[in-house]
Amino acid sequence: MGGGVGWVIRDSFGLLLCAGGQGDIHGSSAIMMELLAIRHALSECAIFHLTDIIVESDSQKGILMLNGRATVDSDLEVIVFDIRQLVASLSRVSFVFAPRSCNQAAHSVAGFASKQGGIHVWDHLGTDWLFNFLTSDVNLHLRY
């Protein structure tokens, strides 16, 4: 499976801290791609010295694996190991399941990265299309 991964880091109010994605990534399954996105996001969290992190993913099996409640598939062991190493370097990390409807911003970033290829990173300003997905994810209605 080829494509891209995307991640979005928001503060406790749902405001964008940064987002990014990488295209031209090949994985054997959707769960592998999701775990690769989590690994990328946690790497950025370490760079930004974030301390209290909640990782939301729409991969229920991936979340179960990361929480130690499901056996890790052999083809995912290296990625899960990397994620656990990153978690050990951070203060507090929780992994929770979130329905895809709550995760549109990350999927949009992944789609963008998949189409464009390469590595993309946005700061707290982001882009217009990303801003619109973020407000949709947090059910925020803005009036001008």
N, C-alpha and C positions, 0 to 999 in steps of 0.2 A: 504494500500500500504506500503510495507516494503522496506527498502533499505538503502541508505546513502545520505548524503549531502556533498557538497564540496564547497570550496570558495578559491579564489585567491586574494591576495592584491598586487597590482603593483604600482610603482611610476608613475609619469607623462610621463616617457620615456618607460613605459611598462616593466620595470625590476622588477623581483620578490622581494617583501619585505618579504612575508611569505605566506604560503598556509596551508590548513588543511581540514580535513573532519571527519565525524563521521558516522560509520556504525551502524547497528542494530537499526535504527530509523523507527518508524511506523507513517504514516500519511494517511489521508483519500483521498488525491488527489495529483496530480503533483504540483498544485499551493501551497498546504500546504508544500510540501517538499522544494519548491523554497523559500518560505518565511522563513522556518526554516534555510535554508542556509544563507539567508540575515541576519537573527538574529545572527547566529554564526559569520559571517564576521564582523558585526558592533561591536560585543563584542570584537573581536580582535583589531579592529581599536581603541576602547576606551583604551585597554591595551597598545597599542603602541603610544597613545596620538596623533593620526593623526587628522588633523584639517580640511582639505578640501577634502571631499570624494565624489566620483561619484560611485554610485552603479549601475552596469549594470546587467540586468537580461533578459532572453529570455521569461519571463512570462509577456506578455503584460497586462493581467488582474491584475496580482499582482502589477505591476508598477502603473497602473491606481488607484488601491486601495490605495497604499502608497502615491500617489500624491493627494489623496482626490477627484479623478475624477470618481470613481466608488464606489458603496456601498460595504462595507466589508461583505463578507459572514459570517454567524453566527459562523460557525466552525473555522473561521480564526481570530475572534475578539481578542482573547488572544495573539496570535502571533503578530498581527498588533499593538496591544497596547504595547507589549514589544519592538517592533521595534521603535515605536514613542518615548518611554521612552529613548531608547539608542540615538536616533537622538537628543533629547533635551539635552543630556549630551555632545554632540559633537558640534564643531563650525559650520560647514556647510556640509550638506549632500544633494545630488541630486540623484533622482532615474530616470534612463533612460532605455528605452527598447533597447536591442541589440539582433540581430538575433543569433540563436543558433550557426551558423558558426563562430561567433566572440567570442564564449563562451566555446570553446572546452576544455580549460585547467580546468575550474571549473567542467565540466561534467566528465572529466577523473579522477579528484580527487574524485568526488562523487562515480564513478564506483569502484575505488580502495578501498575506505572506505567501500562501500557496500559489496565487496567480502571479505575483510579482517576482517571487524567488528572492533569495538573499535574506539578510538580517535587517529588521526594522525595529526601531525603538522610538517611543514618543514620551515626552516629559508630561508634566501635569496639565499642559494645555491641550495635548492631543490634536485630533482633527475633528472637523464638523461631524463626519459620519460616525466616528467613535463616540463623540459627545452624545449624540442622539441615542446610541445603543446603551450607553451608561445610564442615561436618565430613564430609559425604558426598563433596564434591569432593576433599578431601585424604585420604580413606580413614582418617579418625580415628575410633576407637571409644572412646567415653567410658562409664564405668560410674559409677553413683551408689551 
